[in-house]
Amino acid sequence: MLAQRIGLLKSSCNAVLWATAEAVAASGTQIIDLTSGDIWSEPAPSVREGAIIAINRDLNRYSDTIVPMALRHALARKISAETAQPWSADEIAVTSGVEQALFNAAMALLNPGDEVLVPAPYWTAFPVHITLAGGEPVFIETRHNNYVPKLIDLAAALTSKTKAIVVSTPNNPTGAIYDRSTLSGIAQLAIDRDLWIIFDECFSAFAHAPHTHHPIVSVAPRARDRTLIVNSLSKALALAGWRIGYVAGPKEVIGAIDALQSSTSSHPNIMVQHALLHHLECGDATFELQLQRHVANARVLGLSILSTLTSIPQPSAQGGFHFYLDFSGWQQRANALCREFAADDVVNVLLMDAGVATVSGTLFGDPAGVRLSYGIDLELLEKALRRLVATLNTWN
């Protein structure tokens, strides 16, 4: 009865998990949620102020599809400063969150049968949007190289059908940050083979020293005319629920996104548009720096506790606000004993025995990984990770 494409979509990654969590909580166990993709924080004061101003000015009418020029000019100035490249307003499209930005990019670039290289583990939206657009994701294994793709592996996966490469740095779920050499190599590969680069830098505000985030168009300016930058201020300003994102790229692609968006969701929420514009014009970096310090402190705390794990490598957590635990050693030992093992087993045990909710790497194309958020209250984070360590260190 339903369209075949609906079969490509999966319900919320946490739906089954939280059904079990409710049963565990009913027994009196406190469930601590480490599944979050956002930071537990109030939004930036300048953003709240901008939203209130917009409400008081009765700004409730439709706007341009990819939003008025004032916000696009402001974002162009921001991106120009971040990339050391000049950007104009007509190279920017504002969307209802990064998910829509990624969907629009896939729909604007891909034809049926086109292949897209996707390093794995990957954010769940990448393969879904590629497939919905008629393309085919080609997964590139990265676990053997600290979750960063090797150029030789990317080159080996290229075919006459390859249309684009997805680059996600700092990476969700792994927290890996691509170094300049890797980004330069990917850019050159795209230039040589006439490929698009979909550059996801949503966690760029959280690169933890000594690691540094590099926009690919800064490392390789010649790749700019084949790169779509996808980002938002959802993480940096604690606005995940406000649903605002953007795409920066060549004018013809932005025009295509404009046409697509006008026939789907139209423009993002008008109040959020004006709130973000007010922040970009009147705000400063105070809130962002405070949030970055909070996340950095949570990371230090979490790494200290996770260092006491006895049979699992400590995560590097180079960027973002997730720890990614690698259980491939457990998987290999289970296979040697002719037993099955997957990250789902770990997630279930942590929920049932430790009262800690985590995300299985199977969602990200990795049956041996588990993602933990540290963007939560520090006291709860410490309690959750100590429970987790105690459980895993005694689990055979």
C-alpha positions in Angstrom: 0.0 0.0 0.0 2.8 2.5 0.9 5.4 3.8 -1.5 8.6 1.8 -1.6 10.7 4.7 -0.4 9.0 4.6 3.0 10.8 1.3 3.6 14.1 3.2 3.5 13.1 5.2 6.5 13.5 4.0 10.1 11.7 5.2 13.2 13.5 7.0 15.9 16.7 5.3 16.9 15.7 5.5 20.5 12.1 4.2 20.2 12.7 0.6 21.2 15.4 1.6 23.7 13.1 3.9 25.6 10.3 1.4 25.7 12.7 -0.8 27.6 14.0 2.2 29.6 10.5 2.9 30.8 10.1 -0.7 32.0 13.5 -0.4 33.9 12.5 2.9 35.4 9.3 1.4 36.6 11.3 -0.9 38.8 12.8 2.1 40.6 16.1 2.5 38.7 17.1 6.0 37.7 17.8 6.1 33.9 20.5 8.5 32.9 20.3 9.5 29.3 23.5 9.6 27.3 21.8 9.3 23.9 21.4 13.0 23.3 22.6 14.8 20.1 22.5 18.2 21.7 23.8 20.0 24.8 21.9 20.5 28.0 22.0 24.3 28.1 19.8 27.4 27.9 20.1 29.1 24.5 22.4 32.1 24.0 20.9 35.3 25.6 21.3 37.2 22.3 19.2 34.6 20.5 16.5 34.7 23.1 16.5 38.5 22.9 16.2 38.4 19.2 13.2 36.0 19.3 11.4 38.2 21.8 12.0 41.3 19.7 10.6 39.4 16.6 7.5 38.4 18.6 6.9 41.9 19.9 7.2 43.3 16.3 4.5 40.9 15.2 6.8 39.3 12.6 4.5 36.5 11.6 4.4 36.7 7.8 6.0 34.5 5.2 9.6 35.2 4.2 11.6 34.4 1.2 12.1 30.6 0.7 15.8 30.5 1.6 15.2 33.5 4.0 15.7 37.2 3.5 19.0 38.6 2.3 19.8 40.2 5.7 20.3 36.9 7.3 22.1 35.4 4.3 24.5 38.4 4.3 25.2 37.9 8.0 25.9 34.2 7.4 28.1 35.0 4.4 30.2 37.3 6.6 30.4 34.5 9.3 31.5 31.9 6.7 33.9 34.3 5.1 35.6 34.8 8.4 35.7 31.1 9.2 37.1 30.0 5.8 39.2 32.9 4.8 37.3 32.9 1.5 34.8 35.6 0.3 31.2 34.4 0.3 28.1 36.3 -0.9 24.5 36.1 0.2 23.4 34.3 -3.0 25.7 31.4 -2.1 23.8 30.7 1.1 20.5 28.9 1.7 19.0 28.7 5.2 17.0 25.5 6.0 14.9 24.0 8.8 17.8 22.3 10.5 20.8 20.5 9.1 18.7 17.4 8.2 16.9 19.4 5.6 20.1 20.9 4.4 21.6 17.5 3.8 18.3 16.3 2.2 18.3 19.3 -0.1 21.9 18.8 -1.1 21.3 15.1 -2.0 18.2 16.0 -4.0 19.9 18.9 -5.8 23.1 16.9 -6.8 22.1 13.3 -7.3 20.6 11.4 -10.2 19.3 7.8 -10.0 22.3 5.4 -9.9 24.8 8.0 -8.7 27.2 6.7 -6.1 28.3 8.7 -3.0 31.3 7.7 -0.8 30.3 7.7 2.8 33.0 7.0 5.5 31.7 4.7 8.2 30.7 5.0 11.0 28.4 7.7 9.6 25.6 10.0 10.7 22.3 8.2 9.9 20.9 10.9 7.6 23.7 10.4 5.0 22.7 7.0 3.5 19.0 7.7 3.9 19.0 11.0 1.9 21.3 9.6 -0.7 19.0 6.6 -1.3 15.8 8.8 -1.3 17.4 10.8 -4.0 17.9 7.7 -6.1 21.6 7.4 -5.3 23.6 4.6 -3.8 25.8 5.1 -0.7 29.2 3.3 -0.9 30.6 2.9 2.6 34.3 3.3 3.4 35.6 1.5 6.5 37.6 3.8 8.8 37.9 1.8 12.1 41.4 0.6 11.2 42.6 4.2 10.9 41.2 5.9 14.0 37.9 6.6 12.2 39.4 8.8 9.5 39.2 7.4 5.9 42.5 6.6 4.1 42.8 8.2 0.7 43.8 4.9 -0.8 40.5 3.4 0.3 38.5 6.3 -1.1 40.3 6.1 -4.4 39.8 2.3 -4.6 36.0 2.8 -4.1 35.7 5.2 -7.1 33.8 4.1 -10.1 32.4 5.8 -13.2 29.2 6.3 -11.2 30.8 8.1 -8.3 29.3 11.6 -7.9 30.2 12.9 -4.5 32.2 12.3 -1.2 30.7 13.0 2.2 33.2 14.5 4.7 32.0 14.9 8.3 34.5 16.5 10.7 34.4 16.7 13.7 32.6 13.4 13.1 29.4 12.3 14.5 29.4 9.6 16.1 33.1 9.1 16.5 34.4 12.5 17.4 37.3 12.1 14.9 38.7 15.3 13.3 40.3 15.1 9.8 43.7 16.6 9.6 44.9 19.0 6.8 46.7 16.3 4.9 43.5 14.2 4.7 41.3 17.1 3.7 43.8 18.2 1.1 43.9 14.7 -0.4 40.2 14.4 -0.5 39.9 17.8 -2.2 42.5 16.8 -4.8 40.7 13.5 -5.4 37.4 15.4 -6.0 39.1 17.8 -8.4 40.8 15.0 -10.3 37.6 12.9 -10.6 35.1 15.8 -11.0 33.3 15.0 -7.7 31.2 17.0 -5.3 32.2 17.3 -1.7 29.4 17.4 0.9 31.2 18.9 3.9 29.4 18.5 7.2 31.0 20.7 9.9 28.0 20.8 12.4 30.3 20.1 15.4 33.1 22.6 14.3 32.6 24.7 17.4 33.9 21.9 19.5 37.4 20.9 18.4 39.4 19.9 21.5 43.1 20.9 21.8 45.5 19.9 20.4 43.1 19.1 17.5 41.9 21.8 15.2 39.0 22.0 12.8 39.9 23.0 9.2 37.2 24.0 6.7 38.1 22.1 3.5 37.8 25.2 1.3 40.4 26.8 3.5 42.8 23.9 3.0 42.1 23.6 -0.7 40.5 26.8 -2.2 40.4 25.2 -5.6 37.8 22.7 -4.4 35.4 25.5 -3.4 33.3 25.4 -6.6 32.6 21.7 -6.0 31.9 21.9 -2.2 28.7 22.3 -0.3 29.3 23.3 3.3 26.5 22.2 5.6 26.3 23.6 9.1 24.1 25.3 11.7 24.4 27.1 15.0 22.4 24.5 16.8 25.4 23.1 18.6 27.4 26.3 19.2 24.4 28.2 20.5 22.4 25.3 22.1 19.6 25.7 19.6 19.0 22.1 18.4 15.2 22.3 19.0 14.9 25.6 17.1 15.7 23.8 13.8 17.9 26.2 11.8 20.7 25.2 9.4 22.3 26.4 6.3 24.1 25.3 3.1 26.9 27.3 1.4 27.9 26.5 -2.1 27.9 27.5 -5.8 25.1 29.8 -6.8 23.6 27.3 -9.2 23.2 24.7 -6.5 21.8 27.3 -4.1 19.3 28.2 -6.8 18.3 24.6 -7.1 17.9 24.3 -3.4 15.7 27.4 -3.4 13.4 25.9 -6.0 13.3 22.5 -4.2 12.6 24.1 -0.8 9.8 26.4 -2.2 8.0 23.2 -3.2 8.6 21.3 0.1 8.9 23.0 3.4 9.3 26.6 2.2 11.2 28.9 4.6 12.4 28.1 8.2 10.6 29.4 11.2 10.4 33.2 10.9 11.0 33.9 14.6 14.1 31.7 14.6 15.4 33.6 11.5 15.2 36.9 13.2 16.6 35.5 16.5 19.6 34.2 14.6 20.0 37.5 12.7 19.9 39.5 15.9 22.6 37.2 17.4 24.9 37.6 14.3 24.5 41.3 14.3 24.4 42.2 18.0 25.8 39.2 19.9 29.3 38.3 20.8 31.3 35.1 21.5 30.8 35.1 25.3 28.1 32.4 25.4 29.8 30.2 22.8 33.1 30.3 24.7 31.3 29.4 28.0 29.6 26.5 26.3 32.8 25.3 24.8 34.5 25.4 28.3 31.6 23.4 29.7 31.9 20.8 27.0 35.7 20.7 27.4 35.4 20.2 31.2 32.8 17.4 30.6 35.2 15.7 28.2 38.1 15.8 30.7 35.9 14.4 33.4 34.6 11.7 31.2 38.0 10.7 29.8 39.3 10.4 33.4 36.5 8.0 34.3 36.6 6.0 31.1 40.4 5.5 31.5 39.6 2.9 34.1 37.9 0.6 31.6 40.0 -2.6 31.6 39.3 -4.1 28.2 38.1 -1.3 26.0 40.3 1.4 24.4 39.8 4.9 25.8 38.1 7.1 23.2 40.0 10.0 21.8 37.0 12.3 21.5 38.9 14.8 19.4 35.8 16.9 18.6 32.1 17.2 19.3 30.6 16.1 22.5 30.3 12.3 22.2 32.5 9.5 23.4 32.7 6.5 21.0 33.6 3.2 22.5 35.2 0.5 20.4 34.1 -3.0 21.2 35.7 -4.6 18.2 38.1 -6.6 20.5 35.1 -8.1 22.2 33.6 -8.9 18.9 36.7 -10.7 17.7 36.9 -12.7 20.9 33.2 -13.7 20.6 33.7 -14.7 16.9 36.7 -16.9 18.0 34.4 -18.7 20.3 31.7 -19.0 17.6 29.4 -16.6 19.5 27.5 -13.7 18.2 28.2 -10.2 19.5 26.9 -6.7 18.5 26.8 -3.3 20.1 23.1 -3.8 20.7 24.0 -6.3 23.4 26.2 -3.8 25.2 23.5 -1.1 25.0 20.9 -3.5 26.4 23.2 -4.5 29.3 24.1 -0.9 30.1 20.4 0.0 30.2 19.3 -3.0 32.3 22.2 -3.4 34.7 23.6 0.2 34.9 20.5 2.3 34.2 22.4 4.2 31.5 20.9 4.8 28.0 23.4 4.8 25.1 23.3 4.5 21.3 24.3 1.4 19.5 26.8 1.8 16.7 24.7 -0.4 14.5 22.7 2.7 13.8 25.8 4.3 12.3 26.9 1.2 10.3 29.2 -0.1 13.0 28.1 -3.2 14.9 31.0 -2.8 17.4 30.6 0.8 18.6 28.6 2.6 21.3 28.1 6.3 21.4 27.8 8.3 24.7 26.9 12.0 24.9 28.8 14.1 27.4 26.8 17.3 26.7 24.8 16.7 29.8 24.9 17.9 33.5 28.3 17.1 34.9 27.0 15.4 38.1 24.8 13.1 36.0 27.6 12.5 33.6 29.9 11.4 36.4 27.3 9.1 37.9 26.4 7.6 34.5 30.0 6.9 33.5 31.0 5.4 36.8 28.0 3.0 36.6 29.0 2.2 33.0 32.6 1.4 33.9 31.6 -0.7 36.8 29.2 -2.7 34.6 31.6 -3.2 31.7 34.6 -4.1 33.8 32.6 -7.0 35.3 30.7 -8.2 32.3 32.0 -11.3 30.5 
